[in-house]
């Protein structure tokens, strides 16, 4: 920490203060690897609904999971979606706002 303060000369830290071998993309790739198969399955359903311009709701995901031979309950989805939100893959809106994907999700599926 003291090193970063010295490098920034008391200014707010910016990307140019980071070591040259540091990469945001690499960090995202490392974080993506922590998805277990269940979370990846739910994220895939969310991403497919997003690509089809269909609103993303737990009820639609319950139906999607049944169609893909791995039925999940709303409560199971709520738990998995909360974890995906913690990891930064989705943002969960209240009520009719629904769920939306983040750039991290797009990055994940583009690099598979």
C-alpha positions, 0 to 999 in steps of 0.5 A: 500500500505504501508503494502505491501511495509513493507512486501516485505522489498523493494523487488518486490512483489511476491505471498508469500508476499500475505496474506494466504487467498488470492487466484488467483483462487477465484479472477478469479471466481469472475471476471467470474461472471460479464459476461452477457448472451450476452458476454457469448454467444459470448464467447461460440461461440469462444470457440466452434470454438477453440475446433473444430480447426477452425480459429476464425473470426467474419465472422465464429462467425456471421454464428455460431450465426445464427445457434444458433438462436441468429444472431449477426452482425459483428459490434455487435461481434466486440463490444462484442469481444472488451469487452471480450478482456478487461476482459482477456478472448480472445486476438484479433490479427490484420488481419489474426492473428485472435482471440485466447482464454486465460487460463481464457476462459478455466478455465471458461468453465471447471468450469461451 
